[in-house]
Amino acid sequence: MQIQINTDHNIEGHQALTAQISGVVENALSRFSDHITLVDVHLSDENSDKKGGNDDMRCMMDVRLEGRQPIAVTYLATTLDQAVDGAAEKMVHLIEKTLGREHDQESHRTDPAVTESKFTEKP
């Protein structure tokens, strides 16, 4: 599972921040790591010009699941840590729902399994 961290021009994207966020994301999504090829995290300060305000830190998380369309969540919070934690939690629920739905569809199939055709040629 590859993790990419992107920040807007209002957030200093230093190594410590990247390591911390990568750790949070990896910890939250580790049980799905066999299904995830890429996690793309975008961090931004929505109200940076106003210097303050509630819920102005935004974390958008985009996950590429093997063989599926990308899925994404967004979370707004007062601090960057809260935004990342919230987005990671939302992503866990979305992945559970996505993978669970596929599992349910496979286990509830009503069509017969594909076997050798009864229309095979006879010599």
N, C-alpha and C positions, 0 to 999 in steps of 0.2 A: 504494500500500500504506500503510494507516494503522496506526500503532503506538501502543498505549495501555499505559502503565506504571502498575501499581497496587501499593501496598505496604501491609503490615499496620501496626498501631500501634507495632511495635517497630523499624521501619526508617524512617529519616528520608528522605522522598521529595523531596529538593531538586532543583533544576534540573540541577546537574552530574551527579547520578546518572541522572536521566531521559535526558539527552543521551548519556551514556556507553552506557547499556543500549540505547537506540534505535539507536545506531551499530553496536553488536555485532549486534543483530537484523537491521538493514537489510543489513549486510555479508554475514551468513550466508545470508539468504534472498533476496538481490537477483536471482538468476537465475530465481526463481519469481514475481517481482513482478507479472507479467502475469496470474497465476492467483490471487493473494492479494488479498483486499479488506481484511482486518483481522487484525492480530496483537495479541492481548491477553496481556500479561505480568503475572503475579502473583508478587510477591516476599514471602517471609515468613521469620521467624526461629522455627523450630519449638521451640527450647529456651530461649527468651529469659529465662524465669524461673529457669533453672538456671545461667545465665552460663557457658557453656562447652559442651564436648562436641563430638564429631566429627559431621560431616554434618548440621548443624542449620539450614543455610541452604537454603531451598527456592525453586525457580523453576518455576512452572507456566506453560506457554506454550500458548495456544489460538489456532489459525489457522483463519480462514474462507477456504476456497477457493471461487472462483466456481462456482456451480451444484452444490456438493457440501455434505455435512454437515461441521460443524466437526471438526477433529482436535486432539488435545491430548497433550502430554507433560509429565512432571514429572522434575526432577533435584534430588537432594540433594547438598550438598557442604559443605566446611568454610568456604569464603568465598562471598560473594555473586557475585564475578566468576566463580569456578569453576562455580557453580550456573547462571548465565546462559549461560556458554560450553557447558556440558554439555547444557542444555536446547535451545540453538540447534542443536547438532550432532545431537541426537536428532531434532529437528524436520526437519532437512534430509533425514535418512534416511527418515523417515516420509513426507514429501512425495514424495521420489523413488520410494518404493515405491507410494504411492497413484497418482501420475500415470503411473508405469511400468506398473502393472497395467491401467489403463484403456487405455493405448496398446497393450499386448499383446492385450487382448481385442478391440480394434478390428481389429488386423492379422491375427488368427487366426479371423475370422468364417468360417463355412462356409456360411451361408445366402446365396442369390443376392442380388445388389444389386436394389433396388427400381427397376423400370423401368416403362414404359407397360404397362398391363394388357392381357392378350390378350382380355379380356372387354368391351372398349369397344363402345359402340353404333355400329352402322353406319347411315348415313342411308337 
